[in-house]
Structures are given as C-alpha cells and as structure tokens.
Amino acid sequence: MKDPTHAQTANALNLAEVLYEKGNGRARVTLNRPDSYNSYSTPALGELEAALRDAAVDDAVGVVVLTGAGDRAFCTGGDVKEYAARYTRRPRDYWKYMGQFRATVEAILRCGKPVIARINGMAVGGGNEINLACDLSVMAEHAYLRQVGSQVGSVACGGATQWLPLVVGDKRAREILLLNRPIPARQALEWGLVNRVVPSVVAGGSFLANPSTEQIEKAQRRADGYAIDLARLDAEVDSLCDALLESFPECARYTKLQVSTLKEQVWNQTIGHAGDWLALHFACWEPLEGMRAFVEKRRPRYRELRQRAADGLPTEWPWGAYARECGECGAKLLPESFAFCGVCGAKLPGSPGSGNRP
C-alpha cells in the first residue's frame, strides 16, 4: 500500500476524468468533463479527492488551483443523468455517494495549502459549493454562480446551506437558495462570493468591460466577432499564486485552519445529517420528478405536486402509498391507486367497477 504521506508524480495517479499537473510551486486540478458541463460523476469525485490529497502532501506544492476544462463551465455539480439512472433507483447508495462528496470537499478544506477556484465558466449547484470550499476565487466575467437544489428535487446542503449565510449574510443566502437565480460575476464580487472578476469577453480582439448578456451569449457562440478569452483569468490566478508563495508554508497552513473555524463548525454539525436525509429523500417523488425532468429536458411539475398535497393526496409516491393487497395472489404493499395487481394482473378490491372504491 502506498505511503499516504508521500506524494506521487502527477501521472502516477492514473486519472481518467481529472487532469492533474504540478510544477513551479503549483498544483493544477482540472475537472475534465466538458461535454457534461464539468458535472462530476461519482468516479470523478474520487479522482478530485486523490489529486487534492496528493497536492496536500507534496512539499514542492505551495498552492492549488482548481478549475474546469474549457470556457463554458467551472463545474455544474453532480451528474444529474447519473442521479436519475442510479440513485433514484437505489436511494441507499446516495448515502455512499455523499460520503465520497464529503471526502472531496474536505480534501479542499483540509488541504493545508491555499486552494484557488479558477472560475472559467458557470459554477452551478455543487460547483458553487466547491467554489465556497476554496480559499480564494477568481471569476471570468462571462461566468455566473447559481444554486438549483430545490428546483431539481434536492437540497444544496453540501456546503451552500452551511456557508452562504457566513459569506453573504442570512437574507442573501435565502434568496440564493430559495429562488435559484443566476448570480452574474459582478454581483458575485459585490456579495463577496469571489475575490476577483476579470474580463473574458472579447470583440475585435479587445476585452469588453461589463459585457451585456447578449454579448456574453454571442461570445459563447463565437458569433459576430465575439469570443471568450481566458488569458486575463490565467494572469490573475498566476499573480495570486506568486503572492501566496511569498509566505511561510506552515504559517499559511495554520492561518487557513484558523480562518476556517466557523466554516468547519457548521460543516461538521450538518453534513452527516445531510447525507442521511438526502439518501432517504431520494426514495421520494420530488427527486424522481426533478431528475427525470432534467433528463427529459422539460419543466418539472412543481404545481402538480403542490396541488396533490392541497387535495389531500400523497406526494411522496407517484402512485400512492404502498397499502393495497391482492386477494388472488396475496401480493401486498401495492400502490393504493393501482386498479390491478402488478404481480398477477387481477382486479384489486375497491378499484373502479368493484363497488368499493377506496
């Protein structure tokens, strides 16, 4: 077994979904899933943790840069397609997944070295939670931050519910978490969600200051002479790295630990409960509807579920509580809205036409 206190070469980790580079006092960890907007799969979380823990024990590394591949996304959180295919079918496995997510976030928190979020594109859901876990953040101006939990059938309790009140205050935290609206780069800077915002939209070879939404969209499509250019983002990140390396490493490590006291406190008090609650909730209708709507590229049926609750109908299960029995084959725990047995096909007592509808 490898000695966990000894660093490896970057290539020795054999990573598939994460790029890992070391040199000049820096480690650069890149989530490399651009075709999925740098959402993280379960294996990708493990690879992020492995790279971060290696950087932590490498005495040649003084600062870590965490980013995403390309210019569209820093990270968009968990892979919702994986959630829909795997965790809504086996909700108990989501508890295991949350154990890996927790380990990855804690690899940032307890790296012992400053971790810079190089926000090269949108940071959504768990992507913004990773941003919040980092020590410093530099954001390209075309990017935005956003939480989406309550609109996809989840809760952003992997860092956002814990840390946003510390970072932006109570009322703004509630606005971010309950309304789920995008936060443009300049607003993110004003609210203290990032440390720097740098120009990233160019037109005719020149950087634009305060580009409009339309100009950003054109740049992302490379239309009408507009484009995204991350040169100033890289320059600002490099400048921060150089500045951070001009300090004593043990003093920097302990400074990070001390500054993180409240951050660690609220995290440790809530993350275990969050993992258990989310695993239980994945057995309910809300995440099933939210994840399927995402995969099917449609709007979730929020109002339908709310109306069912108002009508006194269950919203935990699409077909009602598991309360019916079949008099023919003896099958039990059948959904109460079923008219026929799902095992033998017999008509169930109380179904339409039986004279005793429940």
C-alpha positions in Angstrom: 0.0 0.0 0.0 1.3 3.5 -0.9 2.5 5.6 2.0 -0.2 8.3 2.2 2.3 10.9 3.5 4.4 10.7 0.3 3.4 12.5 -2.9 3.4 10.8 -6.3 4.1 12.1 -9.8 1.0 13.6 -11.4 0.8 10.8 -14.0 1.1 8.1 -11.4 -2.4 8.7 -10.2 -3.8 7.4 -13.5 -6.8 9.8 -13.5 -9.4 9.5 -16.3 -11.8 12.4 -15.7 -9.5 14.8 -13.9 -6.3 16.5 -15.3 -3.5 16.9 -12.8 -0.4 18.9 -13.2 2.4 20.0 -10.8 5.2 22.5 -11.3 6.6 25.9 -10.3 5.2 25.5 -6.7 1.6 25.0 -8.1 -0.7 22.0 -8.5 -3.5 22.4 -11.0 -6.5 20.2 -10.7 -9.0 20.3 -13.7 -12.3 18.6 -13.8 -12.2 17.3 -17.4 -15.8 16.6 -18.4 -16.6 19.5 -20.7 -19.2 17.5 -22.7 -21.2 17.3 -19.4 -20.5 20.9 -18.5 -17.9 19.6 -16.0 -20.5 18.0 -13.8 -18.9 15.4 -11.6 -19.6 11.7 -11.8 -19.1 9.6 -8.7 -15.6 8.4 -10.0 -14.7 12.0 -10.8 -15.3 12.9 -7.2 -12.9 10.2 -6.2 -10.3 11.5 -8.7 -10.6 15.0 -7.4 -10.0 13.8 -3.9 -7.0 11.8 -4.9 -5.4 14.8 -6.7 -6.1 17.2 -3.9 -4.7 14.8 -1.2 -1.6 14.3 -3.3 -1.1 18.0 -3.6 -1.6 18.4 0.2 1.4 16.1 1.0 3.7 17.3 -1.8 6.2 19.7 -0.2 7.0 21.1 -3.7 3.5 22.4 -4.0 2.6 25.6 -2.2 -0.8 26.5 -3.8 -3.5 24.5 -5.6 -5.6 25.8 -8.5 -8.9 24.1 -9.0 -10.8 24.6 -12.3 -12.8 23.1 -15.1 -12.0 22.3 -18.7 -12.9 24.7 -21.4 -14.7 28.0 -21.0 -18.4 27.1 -20.5 -18.3 25.6 -17.0 -16.2 25.6 -13.9 -18.4 22.8 -12.5 -22.2 22.2 -12.6 -22.4 19.9 -9.6 -23.4 16.3 -9.7 -24.2 14.4 -12.9 -28.0 14.5 -12.9 -28.2 11.8 -15.5 -26.2 9.6 -13.2 -28.5 10.5 -10.3 -31.6 9.6 -12.4 -30.2 6.4 -13.6 -28.6 5.2 -10.4 -29.5 6.9 -7.2 -33.3 7.3 -7.7 -33.3 3.5 -8.2 -31.1 2.7 -5.3 -31.5 5.6 -2.8 -29.5 3.9 -0.1 -26.4 4.2 -2.4 -26.8 8.0 -2.3 -25.6 7.9 1.3 -22.4 6.2 0.0 -22.1 8.9 -2.7 -22.4 11.6 -0.1 -19.5 10.0 1.8 -17.4 10.5 -1.3 -18.6 14.0 -1.9 -17.9 14.9 1.7 -14.3 13.4 1.4 -13.7 15.5 -1.7 -14.9 18.8 -0.1 -12.9 18.0 3.0 -9.8 17.5 0.8 -10.2 21.2 -0.2 -10.9 22.4 3.3 -8.0 20.4 4.9 -5.5 20.6 2.1 -3.2 22.6 4.3 -2.4 24.9 1.4 -4.4 27.7 -0.2 -6.8 26.5 -2.9 -7.9 28.9 -5.6 -11.1 28.4 -7.6 -10.3 29.4 -11.2 -13.9 30.0 -12.3 -13.7 29.7 -16.0 -17.4 29.4 -16.6 -20.7 28.8 -14.8 -20.5 27.3 -11.3 -23.9 25.7 -10.6 -25.1 23.6 -7.7 -22.3 21.6 -6.2 -20.0 23.6 -8.4 -20.7 26.7 -6.4 -20.3 24.6 -3.2 -16.8 23.7 -4.4 -16.2 27.4 -5.0 -17.3 28.1 -1.5 -15.0 25.4 -0.1 -12.0 27.1 -1.8 -9.9 29.8 -0.1 -9.8 32.3 -2.9 -11.8 32.6 -6.1 -11.1 34.4 -9.4 -14.0 34.6 -11.8 -14.2 35.2 -15.5 -16.7 37.9 -16.3 -18.8 35.8 -18.6 -19.4 33.2 -15.8 -22.2 33.1 -13.2 -22.9 31.3 -10.0 -26.2 29.5 -9.2 -27.8 27.1 -6.7 -30.6 24.9 -8.1 -31.3 22.3 -5.4 -35.0 23.0 -4.6 -35.8 23.1 -8.3 -34.3 19.6 -9.2 -35.6 17.8 -6.1 -32.6 18.1 -3.9 -31.2 20.5 -1.2 -27.9 22.3 -1.5 -26.7 21.1 1.8 -23.2 20.1 0.6 -21.8 23.5 1.5 -24.3 26.1 0.3 -26.8 26.0 3.2 -23.9 25.9 5.6 -21.6 28.6 4.2 -23.7 31.0 2.3 -25.0 32.7 5.4 -21.4 33.1 6.6 -20.3 34.6 3.2 -23.3 36.7 2.1 -25.5 37.0 5.2 -28.8 35.4 6.1 -31.2 37.2 3.7 -29.0 37.0 0.6 -28.3 33.3 1.4 -32.1 32.6 1.5 -32.5 34.5 -1.8 -29.8 32.4 -3.5 -31.1 29.1 -2.1 -34.8 29.6 -2.4 -35.1 31.5 -5.7 -32.2 29.6 -7.5 -31.4 32.6 -9.8 -28.1 33.1 -11.6 -25.7 35.5 -10.0 -23.6 37.4 -12.6 -19.9 37.9 -12.0 -20.1 41.5 -10.9 -22.9 40.7 -8.4 -20.9 37.7 -7.1 -18.0 40.1 -6.4 -20.2 42.6 -4.7 -21.7 40.0 -2.5 -18.3 38.5 -1.5 -18.8 35.2 -3.3 -15.5 35.7 -5.2 -12.3 37.7 -4.7 -11.7 38.9 -8.3 -13.6 39.3 -11.5 -11.6 39.6 -14.7 -12.6 40.5 -18.3 -13.2 37.4 -20.5 -15.4 38.6 -23.4 -13.5 40.0 -26.5 -14.8 41.7 -29.6 -12.5 42.5 -32.4 -9.5 41.4 -30.4 -10.2 43.8 -27.4 -11.6 42.9 -24.0 -15.0 44.3 -23.1 -15.8 45.9 -19.7 -19.1 44.9 -18.2 -20.4 42.9 -21.3 -24.1 42.6 -21.7 -26.0 39.3 -21.5 -26.4 39.4 -25.3 -22.6 40.0 -25.8 -21.8 37.1 -23.5 -24.1 34.8 -25.4 -22.5 35.9 -28.7 -19.1 35.3 -27.3 -20.0 31.8 -26.2 -21.3 31.0 -29.7 -18.3 32.8 -31.3 -20.7 34.9 -33.3 -20.3 38.3 -34.9 -16.6 38.6 -33.9 -17.2 37.9 -30.2 -15.3 35.2 -28.3 -14.3 34.1 -24.8 -10.6 34.6 -23.9 -9.3 33.4 -20.5 -5.9 35.0 -20.8 -6.6 37.6 -18.1 -8.1 34.9 -15.9 -4.9 32.9 -16.1 -2.8 36.0 -15.5 -4.7 36.9 -12.4 -4.6 33.4 -11.0 -0.8 33.2 -11.6 -0.4 36.6 -9.9 -2.3 35.3 -6.8 -0.2 32.1 -6.8 3.0 34.1 -6.9 1.8 36.2 -4.0 0.7 33.2 -1.9 4.1 31.6 -2.4 5.8 34.6 -0.8 4.9 33.4 2.7 6.0 30.7 5.2 4.2 27.4 4.4 3.5 26.3 8.0 2.2 29.8 8.9 -0.1 29.8 5.8 -1.4 26.3 6.7 -2.3 27.3 10.3 -3.8 30.6 9.1 -6.1 28.6 6.8 -7.1 26.3 9.6 -7.9 29.2 12.0 -9.8 31.2 9.4 -11.9 28.1 8.7 -13.1 27.6 12.3 -16.7 28.6 11.7 -16.7 27.1 8.3 -15.6 23.7 9.7 -18.0 24.0 12.7 -21.2 24.4 10.6 -20.0 21.8 8.2 -19.3 19.2 10.8 -22.6 19.8 12.6 -24.7 19.3 9.5 -23.0 17.3 6.7 -23.6 13.8 8.3 -27.3 14.6 8.8 -27.5 16.0 5.2 -26.1 12.8 3.7 -28.7 10.7 5.6 -31.6 13.0 4.8 -30.8 13.2 1.1 -30.5 9.4 0.8 -33.9 9.0 2.4 -35.4 11.8 0.2 -34.1 10.1 -2.9 -36.8 7.4 -2.3 -39.5 10.1 -2.8 -41.3 11.6 -5.7 -39.6 15.1 -5.7 -36.1 14.0 -6.8 -37.6 11.4 -9.1 -39.6 14.1 -10.9 -36.8 16.7 -10.8 -34.1 14.4 -12.2 -36.4 12.9 -14.9 -37.5 16.4 -15.9 -33.8 17.4 -16.3 -33.0 14.3 -18.4 -36.2 14.7 -20.5 -35.5 18.5 -20.9 -38.8 19.6 -19.6 -40.0 21.8 -16.7 -40.7 19.8 -13.5 -44.3 19.6 -12.4 -44.0 21.7 -9.3 -47.6 22.8 -9.3 -48.9 19.3 -9.8 -47.3 18.1 -6.7 -48.4 21.1 -4.7 -52.0 20.7 -5.9 -51.9 17.0 -4.9 -50.9 18.0 -1.4 -53.6 20.6 -1.3 -56.1 17.9 -2.4 -55.0 15.7 0.4 -53.2 13.2 -1.8 -49.8 11.8 -1.1 -46.8 13.5 -2.8 -44.2 11.0 -1.6 -45.1 8.4 -4.2 -46.4 8.9 -7.8 -48.9 6.0 -7.4 -49.9 6.4 -3.8 -48.8 4.7 -0.6 -47.9 1.0 -0.6 -51.1 0.0 1.1 -53.1 -2.4 -1.1 -53.3 -6.2 -1.2 -54.3 -8.7 -3.9 -57.0 -11.2 -3.0 -56.0 -13.5 -5.8 -52.2 -14.0 -5.4 -51.7 -12.5 -1.9 -49.3 -9.7 -3.1 -49.0 -6.9 -0.5 -47.7 -3.4 -0.5 -49.2 -2.5 -3.8 -49.7 1.2 -4.6 -53.1 2.4 -3.5 -54.0 3.9 -6.8 -53.5 0.6 -8.7 -56.6 -0.9 -10.2 -54.9 -4.2 -11.0 -52.3 -6.3 -9.3 -48.8 -5.7 -10.7 -47.9 -9.4 -9.9 -50.8 -11.5 -11.3 -52.9 -8.9 -13.1 -56.1 -9.5 -11.1 -58.5 -6.6 -10.4 -58.0 -5.3 -7.0 -60.8 -4.8 -4.4 -62.1 -1.3 -4.3 -60.9 -0.5 -7.8 -63.3 1.2 -10.3 -66.2 -1.2 -11.0 -65.7 -3.3 -7.9 -68.3 -1.4 -5.9 -65.9 -0.4 -3.1 -63.5 2.2 -4.3 -61.0 3.4 -1.6 
